[in-house]
C-alpha cells in the first residue's frame, strides 16, 4: 500500500478531528459583525475603544463597512426585500435612525437584550436606535477677528459679510439654527430662510466638509460659523483659533448612535456591539478622544474635561432635541432650497 493511502478508519478519525477542531473554533469565536460607519477618526476610535478592547476578547470578529451615511441608508432601503442584508448595525445620526425606522428597514430595539440598558440616559433611548455620543450645536468664532456673539442670529448677521462660513453637509442643522434665530422652531424652519438669504447675499462662504471649514478658520479666511461643541474642542486641541458660545436661542442637540438592520445577518452580534459601545470604559474614552458627551449615567468624565465638552446647568436648560419626523418629511425640500441658494 502506498504511504499516501488512507484507510476508511483513518479517514473517519481524520474527519472527526476536523469536526472537533471546527467545533472548538466555534466555541472560541462568537461570529462576525458587520458595522456600517463613517470613516476617519470615528471609525478609528470605534476600533480603538470598542472593537479591540471589548468585542475581540469576547470572540467577535468586527468588519467595518465605511461610507458616508447617505449611500449606507440607500443600501439599507435597496436591500429591504432580501432575507439577509449585508450589514448588521449602522452608525447614524438620531435623525437618520428615525428615517430608517420609518422606512421599515431598522429593527425596533429590544432593550431587554442589553446588559447596559439601565445605564442609558432616557433621552438617548430611541425606538429604532440608541445614542452613542452627543453634543450640541454652538457658535464658533475667532476672538482675534470678531467679538463674541451671543447666539445664532449674531453669527449669521450680514454685517460679517464673507467672514461667515457654512458647512454644506450640515445644511439641516444650519437651517434649524437659523429658524431658532428668527423665532421659528425645530418643527418650522421657514422663518430662518430670510436670514440665510441675507447672509448669502452679504458674501457668506460655503464649505463642503467640516475639515474644509476648519481649514478656513485656521487660515482666518472666515471668522465665525456653527459646529458641534465636541468638534470645536478637537479643533482647539489642534491649535485652531476658535472659541465657542452656547446660543441664547437654544442649543440643538446632535446625537450619533446605532441602528440594527431589520434583516441583519447577525442580530446577536449587533446587540453585542451596542452593549459594548455603552460600556463605561468605551464611553469615557470617547469623551477624551472625541470631546463628545457620554450617553450613559455611569460614565465618569474628569471635571476639567467636562467643563470643556459639556454644558453648564443653565446651558443644559437650553438644549433642544430635533423633530426627527419633521426633518425626515421635509428633508428633500430643505436640500432643494439649500442647493438653489448656496450652490446655484
DAPEUR-V821789 format. One record per residue. RES is the residue in one small letter. PHI is phi as a letter, one per 20 degrees, with the letter a starting at -180 (* if undefined). PSI is psi in whole degrees, -180 to 180 (* if undefined). Layout:
# DAPEUR-V821789
res:RES phi:PHI psi:PSI
res:RES phi:PHI psi:PSI
This chain:
# DAPEUR-V821789
res:x phi:* psi:135
res:x phi:f psi:147
res:x phi:f psi:-9
res:x phi:e psi:0
res:x phi:f psi:153
res:x phi:c psi:128
res:x phi:f psi:162
res:x phi:f psi:-41
res:x phi:f psi:-42
res:x phi:f psi:-38
res:x phi:f psi:-42
res:x phi:f psi:-41
res:x phi:f psi:-40
res:x phi:f psi:-42
res:x phi:f psi:-39
res:x phi:f psi:-41
res:x phi:f psi:-41
res:x phi:f psi:-44
res:x phi:f psi:-42
res:x phi:f psi:-40
res:x phi:f psi:-42
res:x phi:f psi:-41
res:x phi:f psi:-40
res:x phi:f psi:-40
res:x phi:f psi:-40
res:x phi:f psi:-35
res:x phi:f psi:-35
res:x phi:e psi:-32
res:x phi:d psi:143
res:x phi:e psi:-13
res:x phi:p psi:-178
res:x phi:d psi:139
res:x phi:c psi:125
res:x phi:d psi:121
res:x phi:d psi:119
res:x phi:e psi:127
res:x phi:b psi:162
res:x phi:f psi:159
res:x phi:e psi:-154
res:x phi:m psi:-149
res:x phi:f psi:-38
res:x phi:f psi:-46
res:x phi:f psi:-42
res:x phi:f psi:-40
res:x phi:f psi:-25
res:x phi:f psi:-43
res:x phi:f psi:-47
res:x phi:f psi:-42
res:x phi:d psi:-17
res:x phi:c psi:-56
res:x phi:f psi:-51
res:x phi:f psi:-48
res:x phi:e psi:-22
res:x phi:d psi:-54
res:x phi:f psi:-41
res:x phi:f psi:-46
res:x phi:f psi:-23
res:x phi:e psi:-8
res:x phi:o psi:7
res:x phi:e psi:140
res:x phi:d psi:122
res:x phi:d psi:131
res:x phi:c psi:125
res:x phi:e psi:133
res:x phi:d psi:96
res:x phi:e psi:127
res:x phi:a psi:164
res:x phi:f psi:166
res:x phi:f psi:-32
res:x phi:g psi:-51
res:x phi:f psi:-30
res:x phi:f psi:-38
res:x phi:f psi:-43
res:x phi:f psi:-38
res:x phi:f psi:-41
res:x phi:g psi:-44
res:x phi:f psi:-41
res:x phi:f psi:-29
res:x phi:e psi:7
res:x phi:f psi:-30
res:x phi:e psi:-6
res:x phi:f psi:142
res:x phi:f psi:-29
res:x phi:c psi:123
res:x phi:e psi:-171
res:x phi:d psi:-9
res:x phi:c psi:152
res:x phi:e psi:-41
res:x phi:b psi:143
res:x phi:c psi:135
res:x phi:e psi:121
res:x phi:b psi:164
res:x phi:f psi:165
res:x phi:g psi:-37
res:x phi:f psi:-42
res:x phi:f psi:-34
res:x phi:f psi:-45
res:x phi:f psi:-45
res:x phi:g psi:-44
res:x phi:f psi:-32
res:x phi:f psi:-45
res:x phi:f psi:-28
res:x phi:f psi:-7
res:x phi:m psi:20
res:x phi:d psi:-3
res:x phi:d psi:142
res:x phi:f psi:138
res:x phi:f psi:128
res:x phi:f psi:130
res:x phi:e psi:96
res:x phi:f psi:-17
res:x phi:f psi:-15
res:x phi:e psi:0
res:x phi:d psi:121
res:x phi:f psi:-31
res:x phi:e psi:13
res:x phi:g psi:-38
res:x phi:f psi:-20
res:x phi:e psi:-7
res:x phi:f psi:131
res:x phi:g psi:131
res:x phi:g psi:-39
res:x phi:f psi:-15
res:x phi:e psi:5
res:x phi:e psi:107
res:x phi:d psi:163
res:x phi:f psi:-40
res:x phi:d psi:24
res:x phi:r psi:176
res:x phi:c psi:137
res:x phi:f psi:134
res:x phi:e psi:-48
res:x phi:b psi:157
res:x phi:b psi:157
res:x phi:b psi:-169
res:x phi:c psi:154
res:x phi:f psi:121
res:x phi:c psi:171
res:x phi:e psi:130
res:x phi:d psi:139
res:x phi:b psi:157
res:x phi:e psi:110
res:x phi:f psi:-17
res:x phi:f psi:-28
res:x phi:d psi:-31
res:x phi:b psi:156
res:x phi:f psi:157
res:x phi:f psi:121
res:x phi:f psi:160
res:x phi:e psi:-20
res:x phi:a psi:-164
res:x phi:f psi:-41
res:x phi:f psi:-43
res:x phi:f psi:-32
res:x phi:f psi:-26
res:x phi:d psi:19
res:x phi:f psi:129
res:x phi:g psi:-20
res:x phi:f psi:-19
res:x phi:e psi:-11
res:x phi:l psi:-130
res:x phi:e psi:13
res:x phi:e psi:-2
res:x phi:e psi:137
res:x phi:c psi:136
res:x phi:d psi:154
res:x phi:d psi:121
res:x phi:g psi:-46
res:x phi:f psi:-7
res:x phi:d psi:28
res:x phi:g psi:-40
res:x phi:g psi:-46
res:x phi:f psi:-34
res:x phi:f psi:-41
res:x phi:f psi:-36
res:x phi:f psi:-44
res:x phi:f psi:-44
res:x phi:f psi:-37
res:x phi:f psi:-44
res:x phi:f psi:-40
res:x phi:f psi:-29
res:x phi:e psi:9
res:x phi:n psi:7
res:x phi:e psi:-163
res:x phi:c psi:176
res:x phi:f psi:-12
res:x phi:d psi:8
res:x phi:b psi:95
res:x phi:e psi:-5
res:x phi:g psi:-44
res:x phi:g psi:-24
res:x phi:e psi:-12
res:x phi:f psi:-38
res:x phi:f psi:-38
res:x phi:f psi:-41
res:x phi:f psi:-39
res:x phi:f psi:-42
res:x phi:f psi:-40
res:x phi:f psi:-41
res:x phi:f psi:-46
res:x phi:f psi:-29
res:x phi:f psi:-9
res:x phi:o psi:11
res:x phi:g psi:140
res:x phi:e psi:150
res:x phi:d psi:132
res:x phi:d psi:139
res:x phi:f psi:-32
res:x phi:c psi:168
res:x phi:g psi:-40
res:x phi:f psi:-39
res:x phi:f psi:-38
res:x phi:f psi:-44
res:x phi:f psi:-42
res:x phi:f psi:-37
res:x phi:f psi:-35
res:x phi:f psi:-40
res:x phi:f psi:-42
res:x phi:e psi:-4
res:x phi:m psi:22
res:x phi:f psi:-36
res:x phi:c psi:165
res:x phi:d psi:-19
res:x phi:a psi:161
res:x phi:a psi:-158
res:x phi:c psi:143
res:x phi:a psi:162
res:x phi:f psi:140
res:x phi:g psi:-38
res:x phi:g psi:-43
res:x phi:f psi:-36
res:x phi:f psi:-39
res:x phi:f psi:-42
res:x phi:g psi:-41
res:x phi:f psi:-37
res:x phi:f psi:-42
res:x phi:f psi:-27
res:x phi:e psi:12
res:x phi:m psi:27
res:x phi:e psi:131
res:x phi:f psi:78
res:x phi:c psi:145
res:x phi:c psi:164
res:x phi:c psi:148
res:x phi:c psi:131
res:x phi:f psi:116
res:x phi:f psi:141
res:x phi:f psi:-26
res:x phi:f psi:-14
res:x phi:p psi:154
res:x phi:d psi:97
res:x phi:f psi:134
res:x phi:e psi:145
res:x phi:d psi:122
res:x phi:d psi:125
res:x phi:d psi:130
res:x phi:b psi:-157
res:x phi:c psi:143
res:x phi:d psi:154
res:x phi:d psi:130
res:x phi:f psi:138
res:x phi:f psi:-32
res:x phi:d psi:35
res:x phi:g psi:133
res:x phi:f psi:-29
res:x phi:c psi:81
res:x phi:f psi:-32
res:x phi:f psi:-41
res:x phi:f psi:-37
res:x phi:f psi:-43
res:x phi:f psi:-35
res:x phi:f psi:-39
res:x phi:f psi:-44
res:x phi:f psi:-44
res:x phi:f psi:-39
res:x phi:f psi:-38
res:x phi:f psi:-22
res:x phi:e psi:-4
res:x phi:f psi:142
res:x phi:g psi:-46
res:x phi:f psi:-42
res:x phi:f psi:-42
res:x phi:f psi:-42
res:x phi:f psi:-37
res:x phi:f psi:-39
res:x phi:f psi:-33
res:x phi:f psi:-42
res:x phi:f psi:-46
res:x phi:f psi:-33
res:x phi:d psi:-14
res:x phi:m psi:15
res:x phi:e psi:154
res:x phi:e psi:145
res:x phi:f psi:155
res:x phi:d psi:13
res:x phi:c psi:151
res:x phi:f psi:-20
res:x phi:e psi:0
res:x phi:f psi:142
res:x phi:d psi:122
res:x phi:d psi:130
res:x phi:g psi:142
res:x phi:g psi:-41
res:x phi:f psi:-37
res:x phi:f psi:-42
res:x phi:g psi:-38
res:x phi:f psi:-30
res:x phi:e psi:-41
res:x phi:e psi:-20
res:x phi:e psi:-162
res:x phi:c psi:144
res:x phi:f psi:168
res:x phi:g psi:-40
res:x phi:f psi:-39
res:x phi:f psi:-35
res:x phi:f psi:-31
res:x phi:f psi:-17
res:x phi:e psi:-1
res:x phi:f psi:134
res:x phi:c psi:122
res:x phi:e psi:151
res:x phi:e psi:161
res:x phi:e psi:92
res:x phi:f psi:-33
res:x phi:f psi:-41
res:x phi:f psi:-46
res:x phi:f psi:-40
res:x phi:f psi:-41
res:x phi:f psi:-38
res:x phi:e psi:0
res:x phi:g psi:-46
res:x phi:f psi:-42
res:x phi:f psi:-39
res:x phi:f psi:-45
res:x phi:f psi:-41
res:x phi:f psi:-45
res:x phi:f psi:-46
res:x phi:g psi:-46
res:x phi:f psi:-39
res:x phi:f psi:-39
res:x phi:f psi:-46
res:x phi:d psi:-13
res:x phi:c psi:-2
res:x phi:f psi:*
